[in-house]
């Protein structure tokens, strides 16, 4: 069975061995992930997300002996504090954005301020306006309540003067109630003004707000995600793939989803790499290309994604789209099992049952060497295990 970590978080069934998870789990809510503002002029949301770590008490315990040993009837499980673990595959959409700790109190703006005349001198050029805005952002960290109040007023003035970064930040303040009363209408208005000026992070956050409002605004949300994606916003491309896979007006577009996932995958977005691999492996987007699918699995596996490691290990164990390699299959499945993937734990036991003593000894050696290298903070590439 193959693990898919899309908005569907699923494991399609290639054979009759045992029941697996469906490839069509419904989207958890109708919301794209909202990323809380890192209070600065330019948000950076392009970096590839790391696999979600969760705590569990079990991970695969592997022998370190290099002498040939007979395949054990079962593999003992013991905790490994040096290995990140997960108990479930990450879902593709974060429904509720994290709430930041409340900032120090500042003088609140009106909950829905009217379009006021900017308090910035009209003669200020764009560079001066940006400098004033950046000073105000730094002042928000001040211990002085008066300075924080002045900073907030300055940010609003910069937004009213048309500075897209200030409009974005003010929209996020209203969205999360940071220094102002929470007001979704005001947040939407300021984010829209920033988005219309081409500010990619505002386009992304506006799309998430629209998605949270239900089915009707999905088409507009997809349009903003396309604009943000065109500016290099990997998370926007990924969420665009989620919307297309789910479908607008009950019309899924898996081919369009694959295109969006490919854009994000090329930028190193790990969940997009897994999703694209699943679509290509099973022909879910109208095209089957198992060699390319395995390439995307390997890239995501190199970034530590347990589902990608499981998918790659399973394909290697079965010779499914690739030459069978039980030693490498044992390596990848063991790494996934150490991260808490229960399906991987079962797959390791099944793989061990088909291995020769020499193959098992080599698999154990590779896993042990990789674990030593990661503990030494000089990890080798899993694609080229020792």
N, C-alpha and C positions, 0 to 999 in steps of 0.2 A: 504494500500500500504506500501511497505517496502523500506526504504532508504538503498542504497548501496553506500559506498564510496570507490570504487576501482578506477583503472585507468578509469573506465567507469562512475563514479559518477552517480548512477542511482537509480531508485525506481521501481522494478518490480511490476506487478499488480496481486494480489491474487484474485480479484473479479471484478465485473463489475461496482463498485460504480462510479468511475470517472477516466478520463485519467491520466496516471502517466508517469513518466520519464522512458525512455528505459534502459534496462540492458546492452545495447551494445553501449554506446557512445564511439566514437573513441578516441584513445589515443591522448592527447593534445601534438602534436609534437612527436618526437621520441627520447626524451631525458629523462634520469633518473636524479633525483635531484643531483646537484653538491653542495657539502657543502664547503663553504669557509674555508680555513685553519685558525685555531686558532694557531698562530705562536708558536709552541712548539714541543718538540721531539715526543710526541705521541698524535695524535688527538683522540678525544673520540666522536664517533658518535652513541654510542649504546643506549643512553638514550632515552626513549620514547618521541616522539614529543607531544607537547601540542596542543589541538584543536586551529585552527586558529581563532583569535578574529577579528571581523570586527565591525565597528560602524553602529548603526541603531538607529532610534529614537523611535522604538516601542518595548515593551516587555509586557508580560502579567501582568496585575495588579490584585492581588488576595485579597479578603476580609480576614480579620483576625478574624472575629467573630466565636465563636464555637457554636452559636445557630443554629439549623436547619433552613435552608433557602430554598425557592423553587428554582428550576433550572432557572437561568435567560435566557431570550430569546437570549441575546448576552452578551459577556464578554468584559468590557471596557479594552482598551489597554492604558497603560501609561508607560513612560520610568522608568527604574530602574537602576540608575547609579552604583549600587553595583553588577550587574550581567553582566558577559561577554556575548556579543551578536555576532551572526554571521548572515549574510544575505544570505549565500549560503553554501552548503556543500563543504568542502575542496576537491580539486582535488588531485589525488593520485600521480601525477608526477609533480615536479617542473621543468619547461622546461629551464628556464634561471637562472643560479646561481647568487646570489646577488653579487654586486661589492663592494669591500671594499673601504673605503676612501683611497685616495692616501697616501702612507707613505711619510715621509720626504725624500727629494732627496738623493740618494746615487749614487756613481759611478756605472754606468750601466755596466753589463757584456755584452759581445758580444751577438747578437741576437741568434746565433746558434754556441756556442763555440765548438771548436774541442776537442777531447779527449786529455786533457793535463795531464802532469805528476803532481801528487799530490804535493802540497807545504807542506804537513805534513811530518815531519821527518819519514823515513821509519821504524825506530825502535819503533814507537808508537804502543802499543797494542790497542785492541778494546776499553777497558775502557778509555784509554787516548784519543782516537779519539772521543769517545762519549762526554767526558768532554770538549774537544776543541769545538765540535759542539754546545754544550749547552751554553758555554761562548759566542760563536759567536751569537747565537740566542738572548741572553740577550743584547749584544752590539748593536743589531739592534734598540733598544729603546733609544740609547744614543742621547743626543743633539748634539754631535759632528759629523759633516759630515764625517770627516776622520775615526772615529771609525766605523760608519755605513758602509763605503766603505770597510774597512778592514774586518768587520764581514761578508759582503756578499762574499768577496773573500774566506774567511775561510770556509763558508758553501759550496761553490763550490768545494773547495779542499777536504772537507770531503766527498762530493758526489762522486768525482772522485776517492777517496780512497776506495769507496765501502760501505760507511755507509748508510743503507737503509733509515733511518729517514731523513738524509740530502738529499738523492736523491728525496725522497717524497717532502720535503719542496721546494727544488729547482724547481721541476716540477710544483708545485703550483705557485711559483713565476712567472715562465714563462707563466703559464696558465692565470693568472690574471694581468700580467704586473706589478708586485710588485717589484720595484727597478730595474727591467730589462725591456727590450722591450718585449711586448707580442709575444709569438712564440709557436703556438700549436704543431709544430713538435718537438721542444725541450722539451716542457712539456710532450708530449707523450713518448719521449725517456727516460726521467728521471723517470717518473712514472712507466714505464715498467720495468726499471732496479730495482727499489725498489719493485715492485710487484713480480718480479721473485725471490726475496729474501724472500718473504712471508710477506711483510708489508701490513697488512689488509687494512689500509686506502688508500694506493696507489692502491691496487687491486680494491677498490671501485671506486676511482676517475678515474682510467684508464677505467673501464667499462663504466662510464658515457661519457667519451670522445669518446669511440668507438660507443656508441649508437647515439651520436650526428652526427656521420658521415653517418648514414643511415642504411638501412636494412642489407647490406652485413656483417658488423662486429658483428651482434647481437649474433651469436653463441659464438664468442670469448668473448664478453661482459658477457654473461651468465656464461661462465666458470670462469671468474674472480670473479663474484658475488658469485658463489658457494664456491670458495676458501675463500673469505672474510667472508661469512656466517658461514663457518665451524670454523672460529676463534672467533665467537660470535658477529659479526657485524650485528646488528638487521636491520639497514636500508638497508644493502646489501641483506639480506634475503627478505625483503619487495619488493625491486626493482626487484629481481629475480622473485618473484611472479607476478609482473606487466608484465615483459617480457613474461613469460610463458602464462599468461592470454591473452595477445595480440597475442602471437604466433610468432614463428620463421619460416620464409619462408611460411607465411600464414597458419601455422598449430598450432592453439591454443592448449594449454595443460592445461585445467582447473584443472585436478587432480594434475599435477605438481605444478600449481600455489597454490592450497590449501596446499600442503606440505610445500612450501616455506613460505606462510603466517602463517602456524602453527608454524614454527620455530621462526619467528619474534614475533608472538602473545605470545608465551611462554616467550619471553624476555620482554614483556610489551609494545610492539609496538602497539599503539592504533588503527591506521588505518588498520593494519593487523588483529587485533581482529575483527573489523567491517567486513572487507572483508571475513574473514574466516566464520564469522557468517552468512553472506548472502549466501555464497556458500553452507554451510551446511543446511541452512533453506530451500532453494529452490532446493537442489539437483543438483546444477550447476556443481559440480565436480564428479557426478556419485554416490554420497552418500547423502542421506537425513537423518539428525539427528537434529531434532528441539530442543530437550532438550539441546544438546551441543551448538547449535547455540545461544540459549537464554543465556547460560552461558557466551559465548563470548560477546554478546551484553551487558550483565550486567557488565562485567569487563571494557569494553570501556565506558559504561555509568558512572561508578564510577570514571573514569578519566575525565569526563566532556564532552565527545564527543556528540554533539547534535544529530547526525544521529543515534547513538546507542540508545540514550534515546528515540528518535522517534520510532525506530524499536521495542524496548522493550515495550514501552507504547502501541503501536498499537496491538502487540500480546496479551498483557494483556487485552486490551479492547475487543478484539474479541474472546478471549479464543482460540487463534490460536497456537496450539502446547503447550499450558499451560492452567491451570485452569483460568477462567475469574476472574479478580480482578479489578473492575472499580475504586476503590480508588487508588490502586497502579498505574493503567493506567493514572489516572488524575495527579498523582504526577510526573511521568516521562515525560508525554507529556507537562505538565506545565513548567518543567525545560527546555525542548527543545524549547518551545515557547519563554521563556524569553531570549534565546540565538538568537532569530531572525528567527527561522525556521517557515516559513509561513505555511507549511503543518501541523506542530505541532499545530499552532494556530487554524487551521480549525478542527483538530482532537480533540482538547480540547472541542470546542463547541459541536461537535458531541457526545463526551463522556458525557458531562454535561447533554445533553438532555435525556440520558438513566439512569441517577443516581437518587437515592432517595435523599430527603433533608438531611438525616443523612449521607449518603455516601459523598455528596458534602461537607458538613461541615467538615467531617474527612479529606477529600482530601485537603481542604483549610488549615486546621490546620497543616497537614504534610508539605505542601509547605512553609507555613509561618515560621514554626519552623526550617526548613532547611535553609531558607534564613537568619534567625536571627543567626543561628550557623555559617554560612559562613561569615557574616559581623563581627562576634566576633572573626574571625580568629581561630576558633576551630571547623571546619566543622565536622559534623557527616557523617558517611558513607551513601551515598544515598541508598545502598543496604539494610540498616537497618534504614529507616527513623524514626524519632521520632513518 
